[in-house]
């Protein structure tokens, strides 16, 4: 569901013409094992969004420690950059993002902010972006093809 929310944001707020989920490198083999959670392409200004999405509602944690979590996020960021360089070279701008609704404040947020070139959409910023979608869902009734946005439309339209 988190990936669909990010895709809705890319489609409806960032105006991406194409949004793909669980995107893998062409050709299969070992390179095809890694996936990018969400890729958004905006053709008007040749911008590509490459997003890692972690929807752990209890707080982001891979493995047993914050350090192992940070290493994994850094590794995924490196894979985003490599994918962009190899397959999205026609796009002038590559924006790599990490999205998570709950990240412990302190050590984790400080270290994430130090990853040069990675846009971090976590905690309050994640909430602000979802709130933009909710506000839009209150006003718009037509389907967009995104199930998460449709769910927001339903929730925002409910009455007592």
Secondary structure in CASP SS format (residue, H / E / C, confidence):
PFRMAT SS
TARGET T0000
AUTHOR 0000-0000-0000
METHOD secondary structure of the structure
MODEL  1
X C 1.00
X H 1.00
X H 1.00
X H 1.00
X H 1.00
X H 1.00
X H 1.00
X H 1.00
X H 1.00
X H 1.00
X H 1.00
X H 1.00
X C 1.00
X C 1.00
X C 1.00
X C 1.00
X C 1.00
X E 1.00
X E 1.00
X E 1.00
X E 1.00
X E 1.00
X E 1.00
X E 1.00
X C 1.00
X C 1.00
X C 1.00
X C 1.00
X C 1.00
X H 1.00
X H 1.00
X H 1.00
X H 1.00
X C 1.00
X E 1.00
X E 1.00
X E 1.00
X E 1.00
X E 1.00
X E 1.00
X E 1.00
X E 1.00
X C 1.00
X C 1.00
X C 1.00
X C 1.00
X E 1.00
X E 1.00
X E 1.00
X E 1.00
X E 1.00
X E 1.00
X E 1.00
X E 1.00
X C 1.00
X C 1.00
X C 1.00
X C 1.00
X C 1.00
X C 1.00
X C 1.00
X C 1.00
X C 1.00
X C 1.00
X C 1.00
X H 1.00
X H 1.00
X H 1.00
X H 1.00
X H 1.00
X H 1.00
X H 1.00
X H 1.00
X H 1.00
X H 1.00
X H 1.00
X H 1.00
X H 1.00
X H 1.00
X H 1.00
X H 1.00
X H 1.00
X H 1.00
X H 1.00
X H 1.00
X H 1.00
X H 1.00
X C 1.00
X C 1.00
X C 1.00
X C 1.00
X C 1.00
X E 1.00
X E 1.00
X E 1.00
X E 1.00
X E 1.00
X E 1.00
X E 1.00
X E 1.00
X C 1.00
X C 1.00
X C 1.00
X C 1.00
X C 1.00
X C 1.00
X H 1.00
X H 1.00
X H 1.00
X H 1.00
X H 1.00
X H 1.00
X H 1.00
X C 1.00
X C 1.00
X C 1.00
X C 1.00
X E 1.00
X E 1.00
X E 1.00
X E 1.00
X E 1.00
X H 1.00
X H 1.00
X H 1.00
X H 1.00
X H 1.00
X H 1.00
X H 1.00
X H 1.00
X H 1.00
X H 1.00
X H 1.00
X H 1.00
X H 1.00
X H 1.00
X H 1.00
X H 1.00
X H 1.00
X C 1.00
X C 1.00
X C 1.00
X C 1.00
X C 1.00
X C 1.00
X C 1.00
X H 1.00
X H 1.00
X H 1.00
X H 1.00
X H 1.00
X H 1.00
X H 1.00
X H 1.00
X H 1.00
X H 1.00
X H 1.00
X C 1.00
X C 1.00
X C 1.00
END
